[in-house]
Amino acid sequence: MIKNKVNVVFTATILIIILFIAYFTFDSSLRRYVYTKFIGGYKLYQYHTVGGHVFNRDFNSASKQILKYIEFSQKISKGKNSMLQGIFDVTDLATSKAHTQAEFNAMESVYIRINEITDDIYKNHIWLARSLSDNDLKQSKSHLNKALRLSKSSEEAYREIIRLFSKNKKLINLMNSYCVNYFNDFAGGTMNRTSSQDSKNFFYGSNAIFAISRDDDYLKLNPKFISNMNEYHTYDFIFQKAKDINEFNILKNFFAGSKVSIRNIVLHNNKINEILLKNLIIHSSSSYILSQSSEEIIFLNTNNDSGILKFNFKTQYNDIIRITLELKLEKLPIVSESVCSNLNEN
């Protein structure tokens, strides 16, 4: 009797397991759900484990832990896979706390392994350049040049160039890339963590585009490309239909450490309405007002995130079909001006 019950239980257990395996095999949505939950939990475990090593300033252990994470991901799927984002995040966590050359050297094997999987991660080239700078200057410079090709406008590569030059004054050509290009280049846009496109930001993170909306209407934008850096240009936004408005907004992804100057705002209906800045309530979602006069307002951008510059009118304007304004985008320096002036003298 007992034996029969054991056989029934055993048979039922086997059947349940077989049914679950069959269901799991044929139900792709279940597989995706289980895989996503597993990867998320494993990423959280790695993040806390690496974070603990970093808290104790043990970068050798942090490096070994991340390398295990990488090799585990490669067993699931070779090359660039869905786990790479998590690997980048824990590597970024550890690197953000590294300050000395020894700490970057301890992390170097991680950067090399990531680069073997994919060589299109902007920040990883910066990290490699930093870790290699003490014993392989040629390779360090090569990675900086690769980073600049991925994003000419991002500042991290230039900051590492300046650090190298401060240690070795013979690197004149490298430093010259900052002096010549930094203030004029704005190609590349803000960087996503593991790609050159950032789908979470306006215009996929491009800092060469901005747009205007009327009264928080973000469904139909009028994007414009920045013509040139460091000089005013007139931008003309023509809408499909006239509309009564109480405000307009500028949507932008302008890079950190830049300033945006705006003047000569004009609203068009059956006449030309020149807007005085003193008659506006001007604010923003994340930028700061650096200065303002009766003719011009200047915003300071402190990060690469999407932002909105907001211009509210004290009175309503009817049947607005067109908005024109002048805008200038400039980068702020990240090293003292004498460095470049001395290079030019030499």
N, C-alpha and C positions, 0 to 999 in steps of 0.2 A: 504493500500500500504506500509506504513511505517512498519506496523506490520509484513507483509510478508518478507520485507527486513531484519528485526531483526531476524526472524526465520531462514532465509537462512544463515545469518552471524553466528548465534548461532550454527546451525547444522553443518556448515562448520568447525567451531572452534572445536567442539566436535569430528568430524571425523578426523581432523588433529591430535588432541591429541591422539586419539585411534590408528591411524596409527603409530604415533611416538612411543607409548608404545609398540605396536606389533613389530615394527622394532627393537627397543631397546632390546626387550625380545629375539628375535631370532638371532640378529647379535652380536655374542660374541666379535668380534673385536671392535665394537663401544663401548660395555660395558667396555672392557679393556681400551680403549682410554680415555673415560670419567672418569673412576675410577683413572687411572694414573694421569691425569691432576688435578683432585680434590685432590688427596693425596699429589701431589707435591705442589699445592697452599696452602693447609692446613699446610704442613710441613714448608713452607716458613713463613707463618703467625706466627706459634709457635716459630720458630727460632728467629724472630725479637722481638716478645713479651717477650720471656724469656731473650733475650739479653738485652732488655731495663731494666728489673728488675735487672739483674746482673750488668749492668753499674751503677745503683743506689745503689749497694751493698745490695739489698733487696732479700735475699735468701729465706725467707719465702714465698714471693709472687712468686718467680721463682719455688719453690717446688710445690706450689698449682697449678700453671699453667701447669707444667709437669704432675702432677697427673690427671688433667682434660684431658690432651692429652692421657694419658694411658687408662683412663676409656672410652673415646670415641673410641679408637682403639679396645678395648675389646667388645664394642657393635657391631662393624662391624664383628669381627672374634675373637673368644676366643683363648687364648694362644698365642704362638709365631706366629706373622703374618707379612705381608709386611710393616706395619707401625712401627715395632720395630726398624728398622734402624734409622728412623727419631727421634724416642724417645731417642735412644741412643745418637744421635748427639747433641740434645739440652741438654741432661743431661751432656754430656761431655763438652759442652760449659760452662755450669754453674759451673761444678766441677773444670774445669781448672782455674777458677777465685777465687775459695774458698781457703782461707789460714788459717783461725782460726778454732778452734774446734767448736765454735758456728755456723759457716757457714756450716761446714760438718754436724753438728747435724740438722740444718734446712733442709738439703737435704736428711736426713736419710730415711724418709718415701718413697721417690722416689726409692732409692736403694732397699729397702725391697720389694716394689711392683714389680720392675723389676725382682728381684730374685724369686718372687712367680710365675711369668710367665715363666721364664727360668733361670736355675742356671748354665748355661755354658758360661756366658760372663765374660771373664777374668778380665777386668777393673772394672766391677761392684763389684766383690769380694774385690778388693783393696779398692774401695770407702766404701764398708760396713765395712771393717776392720778399716778404718780410722775413720768413724763416730761412731763406737761402742767402740773404744779404751778407752774412758773416763769412761764408765760405765759397760761394759761387755767384759772384756779382754779375757775371754774364747772363746766367739763367734768371737771376732776379730781375734784371732789366728786361729780359725777354717776356717774362710774365706780366710786367707792368705795361709793356707795349700791347700785349694781348688784351689786357683789361681795358686799355684806352680804345682799342678797336671795338670792343663790345659796348662801351658807353663813354663817349668823349666828354660828356657833360658832368658825369658823376665825379665827386671830389676826392673819393678815397684813394684812387691811384695817384693823384697829384699830391696828396698829403704824404704818401709814402715816398714819392720822388723828392719832396722837400726834406724829409727826414734823412734820406740817403745823402743828399747834397750837404746837409749840415754836418754829416760825419766825414764826408769825402769831397773836398772842394774841387777835385779834378773832374767831377761828373758834370761838366759845364753843358754838354749837349743834352743830357737828361734834364737838367734844370731848365734849360732853354725851352723845352717842350711845354713847361708850365707858363713861362713868360710870354711865349708866342701864342699858344693855343687856348689856354684856360679861359680867358675872358671873352673869347669869340665863339668857341664851340658850344653848341647846344644840341647836337645830334645824339641819339641813343636813348634818351628818356630815362625816367626812373626805373630802377631795376626790380623785377620780381626776385624772389629768393633763389630760384634755380633756373631762371630764364631771363631773356632780355625784354620780355613783354610782361606787363603787370595788368591783368584783366580787372583788378579790383579798383583801379584808379581811372579817372576820366581819360578818354582817348588812349587806352591801354598804356598809360604812364608816359606818353609823349610830352616832353616839355617844350616842344616847338609849336604846340597848338593851344589855343584858348577859344572860348566861345561866350556868347551872351544869351541870357534867357530873360524873358519878360515875366515879372510877377511869379517867380518860382515855377515857371513852366519849363521843365527840363526834358520833355518828350521830344520837342523839335528844337534842336540847337543850331546855331549858325557858327560853325567853327572857322577859325582863321589861323593861318600859319604866321609865326613871328618872322618878319622880313629880315631883320638884322639885329644883332645885339648892340647895346650901348648908344642907340640913337632913336629919336622919336620917329614913329611912322603913324600915318592916319589909317584907321581900320573902319570899314564901312559895312554895317550889318543891315541887310535889307530883308524884311520879313514878307511872307506870302500874303498875310492879311493884316489890316490895320487893327489896332487894339488899344483900349483905354488902359493906361498903366499907372501904378503908384510907385513902382520901383523897377530896377533892372539889376541883374547879377552877372558877374564875370566868373566863369568856371575855369580853373587852371590847375596845372601840375608843375608850376615853376619850381626849379630845384632849390634846395636848402642853401642859405647864404646868398640869396639874390634879392634885389629890390626892384619893385615895379612902380614906375612913375606914370601917372595918368593926368591928362589935361584936356581942355577944349571938348567937353561933352556936348553933343548937339542932338536934340530929338526933332524928328521931321514928321509933320502931318501936312496940313495945307500951308504951313509956314515953317520957318526955321526957328527953333527954340534953343537958344544958347543957355546952358545950365550953369549957374554960379555955384561953386563948391560950398559956399556958406549957406546955401539954401537946401543942402542935402544932409541927411543923416547917413554917414558912411561908417561901415563896420565890416567885419569879416568873420569867417568860421574859424580861422587859425592864424592868419597873418597879423602883423603888428603895424600900426601907423608910425612910420619913422619920422616924417615931417609933413607939414601942410602949410600952404600959403593960399592966397586968394585965387591963384591961377593953377596950382598943382598939388596933388597929393601923392605921397610916396609910401608904399607898403614894404615891409620887411618879411621875407619868407624864411622860416626857420627849419622847415622839414620838407621832405619830398612828397608828402601826402597830398591828395586832392584837396583843394580849398576853394572857397567861394568869397569873392569880394562883393559886398552888398551896398547898393546905392538907393536909398529911400527918399522919395520926393515929399515935400511938405504939402504939395497939392497934386491933384490928379491931372494927367495929360491925356487928352482924348485923341483917338484915331492915329496912334503912332505906328508908322509903317517902316521907319528906318531910324537907326541910331549910329552916329559916328563919334569917334573919339580918337585921341592920340595916346599911344602907349609906348613906353620904353622899358626894356628889360636889361638889367645889368647884374654882373656877378661881383660879389665883394671879395677882396683879396684874402688869401689864407696864409700869406707870409709877408713880412715887412717889405715895403716898396723898394728899399735900397738894394735888396738882393738882385732884382732884375735890372735896375739902373746900373749897378756895378758890373753886371754881365755885359751889358751893352757897351760900357766904357772900355771893357777889355777886348 
